[in-house]
Amino acid sequence: MKRQIWTHPLLEDEAALRQSVVMMAQSLQPGNADFKEGVQSFLQKRQPKFDSLNMNNPVLVTADMLIKGPGAKL
């Protein structure tokens, strides 16, 4: 979200919207461990126990490609 806040005002509205939609789709993928834990904790009515930041998280990888360009590192 912080990347979006800093970069999207510099983009045309359509480009910012497209990036947001792609990142949102990645965040909802079942392969995303944060998504799985979020859903499980909600269903079990408990606080989530997220793992440490994983740089291979699909949302981070997608954000890097969209905002910084292919091959970018955080």
N, CA, C and O of each residue as an XYZ file, in Angstrom:
296
protein
N       0.813     -1.194      0.000
C       0.000      0.000      0.000
C       0.857      1.260      0.000
O       0.538      2.240     -0.673
N       1.942      1.223      0.757
C       2.797      2.418      0.803
C       3.360      2.736     -0.578
O       3.442      3.900     -0.970
N       3.747      1.697     -1.310
C       4.260      1.929     -2.667
C       3.189      2.572     -3.537
O       3.465      3.490     -4.310
N       1.988      2.085     -3.401
C       0.896      2.642     -4.193
C       0.655      4.106     -3.823
O       0.453      4.945     -4.702
N       0.677      4.408     -2.544
C       0.449      5.790     -2.105
C       1.499      6.725     -2.682
O       1.192      7.855     -3.061
N       2.733      6.256     -2.748
C       3.813      7.110     -3.256
C       3.881      7.172     -4.781
O       4.274      8.195     -5.341
N       3.500      6.088     -5.454
C       3.681      6.073     -6.909
C       2.422      6.360     -7.708
O       2.515      6.940     -8.790
N       1.271      5.984     -7.228
C       0.050      6.137     -8.021
C      -0.340      7.580     -8.318
O      -0.907      7.830     -9.382
N      -0.070      8.544     -7.440
C      -0.391      9.923     -7.826
C       0.395     10.402     -9.051
O       0.005     11.369     -9.705
N       1.488      9.727     -9.352
C       2.316     10.101    -10.501
C       1.833      9.456    -11.795
O       2.322      9.786    -12.875
N       0.872      8.536    -11.689
C       0.374      7.802    -12.855
C      -0.964      8.358    -13.323
O      -1.666      9.051    -12.587
N      -1.292      8.033    -14.561
C      -2.640      8.311    -15.049
C      -3.599      7.428    -14.240
O      -3.214      6.361    -13.762
N      -4.830      7.875    -14.095
C      -5.806      7.136    -13.301
C      -5.964      5.693    -13.758
O      -6.012      4.785    -12.928
N      -6.046      5.470    -15.062
C      -6.244      4.113    -15.589
C      -5.064      3.209    -15.249
O      -5.258      2.048    -14.889
N      -3.847      3.729    -15.358
C      -2.667      2.922    -15.053
C      -2.627      2.567    -13.566
O      -2.315      1.430    -13.211
N      -2.934      3.510    -12.713
C      -2.956      3.254    -11.269
C      -4.031      2.225    -10.927
O      -3.808      1.337    -10.104
N      -5.181      2.346    -11.552
C      -6.262      1.396    -11.316
C      -5.870     -0.005    -11.768
O      -6.125     -0.979    -11.061
N      -5.254     -0.112    -12.941
C      -4.822     -1.424    -13.433
C      -3.828     -2.069    -12.463
O      -3.939     -3.255    -12.155
N      -2.854     -1.279    -11.982
C      -1.887     -1.820    -11.027
C      -2.579     -2.292     -9.753
O      -2.269     -3.364     -9.233
N      -3.505     -1.500     -9.258
C      -4.222     -1.863     -8.029
C      -5.008     -3.152     -8.198
O      -5.030     -3.993     -7.300
N      -5.650     -3.307     -9.341
C      -6.449     -4.506     -9.598
C      -5.552     -5.740     -9.659
O      -5.895     -6.784     -9.106
N      -4.414     -5.624    -10.322
C      -3.491     -6.763    -10.431
C      -2.953     -7.147     -9.055
O      -2.900     -8.330     -8.720
N      -2.555     -6.156     -8.255
C      -2.031     -6.458     -6.918
C      -3.115     -7.050     -6.019
O      -2.832     -7.950     -5.228
N      -4.336     -6.566     -6.127
C      -5.429     -7.115     -5.326
C      -5.689     -8.573     -5.715
O      -5.908     -9.420     -4.849
N      -5.664     -8.858     -7.006
C      -5.871    -10.236     -7.462
C      -4.782    -11.148     -6.897
O      -5.067    -12.274     -6.491
N      -3.544    -10.673     -6.869
C      -2.448    -11.479     -6.321
C      -2.618    -11.706     -4.829
O      -2.280    -12.774     -4.319
N      -3.140    -10.709     -4.127
C      -3.296    -10.858     -2.676
C      -4.354    -11.895     -2.325
O      -4.339    -12.444     -1.223
N      -5.272    -12.171     -3.248
C      -6.359    -13.115     -2.987
C      -6.079    -14.525     -3.482
O      -6.962    -15.381     -3.437
N      -4.872    -14.776     -3.950
C      -4.525    -16.103     -4.448
C      -4.377    -17.088     -3.292
O      -3.750    -16.760     -2.285
N      -4.941    -18.289     -3.417
C      -4.819    -19.294     -2.346
C      -3.371    -19.661     -2.025
O      -3.092    -20.122     -0.918
N      -2.448    -19.469     -2.959
C      -1.043    -19.756     -2.709
C      -0.359    -18.718     -1.837
O       0.784    -18.916     -1.426
N      -1.029    -17.628     -1.552
C      -0.485    -16.567     -0.714
C      -0.691    -16.966      0.744
O      -1.829    -17.039      1.210
N       0.405    -17.227      1.473
C       0.318    -17.695      2.863
C      -0.418    -16.690      3.746
O      -1.147    -17.090      4.654
N      -0.239    -15.396      3.496
C      -0.941    -14.389      4.287
C      -2.452    -14.474      4.065
O      -3.232    -14.312      5.003
N      -2.856    -14.728      2.831
C      -4.275    -14.875      2.528
C      -4.845    -16.076      3.274
O      -5.904    -15.990      3.895
N      -4.125    -17.205      3.204
C      -4.588    -18.420      3.882
C      -4.751    -18.184      5.379
O      -5.779    -18.536      5.959
N      -3.740    -17.590      6.002
C      -3.792    -17.346      7.441
C      -4.897    -16.363      7.794
O      -5.577    -16.533      8.806
N      -5.078    -15.354      6.984
C      -6.144    -14.391      7.232
C      -7.517    -15.035      7.206
O      -8.348    -14.767      8.074
N      -7.760    -15.876      6.224
C      -9.058    -16.555      6.115
C      -9.236    -17.538      7.266
O     -10.296    -17.578      7.891
N      -8.193    -18.339      7.549
C      -8.299    -19.326      8.630
C      -8.548    -18.657      9.974
O      -9.391    -19.109     10.749
N      -7.819    -17.585     10.252
C      -8.007    -16.912     11.541
C      -9.403    -16.302     11.642
O     -10.006    -16.303     12.714
N      -9.914    -15.782     10.531
C     -11.273    -15.235     10.538
C     -12.295    -16.328     10.815
O     -13.183    -16.156     11.650
N     -12.172    -17.449     10.115
C     -13.123    -18.544     10.295
C     -13.044    -19.146     11.698
O     -14.052    -19.585     12.252
N     -11.840    -19.160     12.262
C     -11.650    -19.719     13.604
C     -11.850    -18.670     14.701
O     -11.699    -18.964     15.887
N     -12.189    -17.455     14.296
C     -12.442    -16.348     15.227
C     -11.275    -16.144     16.200
O     -11.451    -16.102     17.418
N     -10.078    -16.018     15.616
C      -8.873    -15.797     16.416
C      -8.006    -14.739     15.746
O      -8.219    -14.390     14.585
N      -7.038    -14.238     16.480
C      -6.088    -13.288     15.914
C      -5.190    -14.014     14.913
O      -4.794    -15.152     15.164
N      -4.863    -13.383     13.789
C      -3.971    -14.041     12.826
C      -2.543    -14.128     13.354
O      -2.098    -13.281     14.128
N      -1.842    -15.156     12.924
C      -0.435    -15.349     13.276
C       0.356    -15.381     11.980
O       0.697    -16.451     11.474
N       0.645    -14.204     11.449
C       1.364    -14.104     10.189
C       2.841    -14.404     10.395
O       3.426    -14.035     11.414
N       3.439    -15.083      9.412
C       4.875    -15.349      9.428
C       5.627    -14.061      9.143
O       5.030    -13.049      8.775
N       6.939    -14.106      9.316
C       7.785    -12.965      8.970
C       7.606    -12.618      7.499
O       7.145    -13.440      6.707
N       7.969    -11.412      7.148
C       7.824    -10.953      5.770
C       8.558    -11.890      4.820
O       9.750    -12.150      4.985
N       7.846    -12.386      3.839
C       8.396    -13.285      2.832
C       8.552    -12.493      1.536
O       7.564    -12.045      0.953
N       9.762    -12.326      1.100
C      10.024    -11.529     -0.103
C       9.509    -12.209     -1.360
O       9.466    -11.580     -2.417
N       9.116    -13.483     -1.278
C       8.538    -14.185     -2.424
C       7.017    -14.141     -2.412
O       6.368    -14.799     -3.226
N       6.453    -13.378     -1.504
C       5.006    -13.204     -1.454
C       4.542    -12.693     -2.811
O       5.126    -11.748     -3.342
N       3.497    -13.303     -3.388
C       3.073    -12.914     -4.733
C       2.702    -11.435     -4.864
O       2.850    -10.855     -5.940
N       2.229    -10.832     -3.797
C       1.880     -9.413     -3.854
C       3.137     -8.565     -3.965
O       3.177     -7.622     -4.755
N       4.167     -8.888     -3.183
C       5.420     -8.127     -3.243
C       6.109     -8.291     -4.597
O       6.620     -7.327     -5.168
N       6.112     -9.514     -5.095
C       6.741     -9.774     -6.401
C       6.017     -8.986     -7.492
O       6.654     -8.365     -8.342
N       4.689     -9.015     -7.462
C       3.907     -8.285     -8.461
C       4.112     -6.788     -8.339
O       4.270     -6.098     -9.346
N       4.112     -6.276     -7.113
C       4.322     -4.843     -6.904
C       5.688     -4.420     -7.428
O       5.818     -3.367     -8.052
N       6.705     -5.239     -7.175
C       8.043     -4.916     -7.692
C       8.038     -4.833     -9.209
O       8.613     -3.910     -9.785
N       7.389     -5.798     -9.860
C       7.362     -5.807    -11.327
C       6.586     -4.606    -11.867
O       7.012     -3.975    -12.835
N       5.464     -4.293    -11.254
C       4.640     -3.208    -11.759
C       5.199     -1.825    -11.466
O       5.182     -0.944    -12.326
N       5.691     -1.641    -10.260
C       6.097     -0.305     -9.842
C       7.565     -0.025    -10.119
O       7.917      1.063    -10.575
N       8.415     -0.994     -9.848
C       9.841     -0.771    -10.041
C      10.381     -1.305    -11.363
O      11.437     -0.876    -11.828
N       9.653     -2.242    -11.963
C      10.094     -2.831    -13.218
C      10.602     -4.244    -12.989
O      10.919     -4.608    -11.856
N      10.685     -5.048    -14.046
C      11.130     -6.438    -13.946
C      12.526     -6.546    -13.345
O      13.413     -5.752    -13.657
N      12.709     -7.544    -12.474
C      14.014     -7.799    -11.879
C      14.352     -6.885    -10.716
O      15.466     -6.945    -10.194
N      13.424     -6.042    -10.297
C      13.688     -5.095     -9.209
C      13.695     -5.807     -7.879
O      13.008     -6.811     -7.693
N      14.460     -5.291     -6.973
C      14.530     -5.795     -5.604
C      14.030     -4.699     -4.669
O      14.123     -3.508     -4.966
N      13.497     -5.135     -3.534
C      13.047     -4.173     -2.523
C      14.201     -3.431     -1.925
O      14.005     -2.581     -1.057
